[in-house]
Amino acid sequence: MPATADVTWFRSRFVIRTRPVDPNSVDPVLVLLNPEAAEECIAVRSGPTRYCAKFLHTIGTGAIDGFEIIAATAADATGATVVKAHATPTVADAPGDELVLECDVEQVREVLATATHVGVRVEFAVSTDEGAVTFLGAEPRFASGLLTTDYIS
């Protein structure tokens, strides 16, 4: 029998997003981390202080030419500056291969003192390849008022 209590505190303390990446291009693409507001980046102000991005190769056999956590001065990635970058090209060239990057807010501020947002950028070597990115923001300065909810587009 399932539990009867409904506990929904996780989202008030963490940002977690899993997003598809299918650019049909070999140009770097920003991952849409905040689909509710059609924004590529997550705000850092009084939000998470540690960030982790995981890329999962889902379709194709090309290398990943770029995988980065970026700092920006707006939700649309204005002023994008690389905070952490995976060695490129990577050997993540098969479905199921994963790449992981992490950083903290101090590193974000080190590369872009005026940063207000963080995001993820991916670049495929083959335009028909696809993947998914899971982004996690943890250890916020303050818990938010958000409760855990589903997102259905």
Helices and strands as residue ranges (DSSP letters): H 10-13, E 15-21, E 29-30, G 35-37, E 42-43, E 50-59, E 64-72, E 81-85, E 98-104, H 105-111, E 117-124, E 130-138
